Amino acid sequence: MNYHKMIKFAINLLNNHKKASHMKTKTSIVLAIIASFAVLMFPSEAIAENSETTTITPINEEISLQRTVTTMIVPEGNTLPWGFVTGSASEYVERHPVIIQFFDEANDLVHVAQVDVKGDGSYEYKFRVTSIDENGDMEKAFEGEYTVMIYRVIPNSNQLV
């Protein structure tokens, strides 16, 4: 599991959370998130086996499809409204968006997104994790563990001459 992405996920959630009226509340939230990730630094045997994997499949002589598979865990008690999937700047092929698929624990497809790649090769997808219904009750769009598959088109590194 990529802990840097999980920490970035938590920081993004915190930054987009409604501004707290008191600094003490914001500090408490930050400390709670840090404590949660500290617990995750010592994962159980099952969680430790999960890791990010990337495979590259050639499409033609010029481009390939890069597939990254990772895990997203949304805790049961989560109250933060937003989640993010981000990718750092890298080589990309223009006019080929990133496709992101979310699968639940039963391996059912529950969400799909298509995101444009920015000029520097990075991408970001923002999505609702929780929302409030008309009665003021919290509705959870995501809860539990999900497999996330990220597809992007990249140039081949060894072009045929």
PEWO-V703299 format. One record per backbone hydrogen bond with DSSP energy under -1.0 kcal/mol. NH is the residue of the N-H (numbers start at 1). CO is the residue of the C=O. E is the energy in kcal/mol with one decimal. If there is no record, write none. Layout:
BEGIN
NH:CO:E ; NH:CO:E
END
This chain:
BEGIN
3:1:-1.0 ; 6:2:-1.6 ; 7:3:-2.6 ; 8:4:-2.4 ; 9:5:-2.6 ; 10:6:-2.2 ; 11:7:-2.6 ; 12:8:-2.7 ; 13:9:-2.2 ; 14:10:-2.5 ; 15:11:-2.8 ; 16:12:-1.6 ; 26:22:-1.5 ; 27:23:-2.6 ; 28:24:-2.2 ; 29:25:-2.1 ; 30:26:-2.4 ; 31:27:-2.6 ; 32:28:-2.2 ; 33:29:-2.4 ; 34:30:-2.6 ; 35:31:-2.6 ; 36:32:-2.2 ; 37:33:-2.3 ; 38:34:-2.0 ; 39:35:-1.8 ; 40:36:-1.6 ; 41:37:-1.0 ; 42:39:-1.4 ; 48:44:-2.4 ; 50:47:-1.1 ; 53:69:-2.3 ; 55:67:-2.7 ; 57:65:-2.7 ; 59:63:-2.4 ; 60:63:-1.9 ; 64:154:-2.7 ; 65:57:-3.2 ; 66:152:-3.2 ; 67:55:-3.1 ; 68:150:-2.7 ; 69:53:-3.0 ; 70:148:-2.5 ; 72:146:-2.8 ; 74:144:-3.2 ; 78:75:-1.6 ; 83:127:-2.8 ; 85:125:-2.1 ; 87:123:-2.4 ; 93:153:-1.2 ; 96:93:-1.1 ; 98:115:-3.3 ; 99:151:-2.5 ; 100:113:-2.8 ; 101:149:-2.8 ; 102:111:-2.8 ; 103:147:-2.8 ; 104:108:-2.4 ; 107:104:-2.1 ; 110:102:-2.9 ; 111:102:-1.2 ; 113:100:-2.6 ; 115:98:-2.9 ; 118:122:-3.1 ; 121:118:-2.1 ; 123:87:-1.6 ; 125:85:-2.5 ; 127:83:-2.5 ; 129:81:-3.5 ; 130:81:-1.1 ; 131:139:-2.3 ; 133:137:-2.9 ; 136:133:-2.0 ; 139:131:-3.6 ; 141:129:-2.4 ; 142:129:-1.5 ; 144:74:-3.0 ; 146:72:-3.0 ; 147:103:-2.4 ; 148:70:-2.9 ; 149:101:-2.6 ; 150:68:-3.0 ; 151:99:-3.2 ; 152:66:-2.2 ; 154:64:-2.6 ; 156:62:-2.9
END
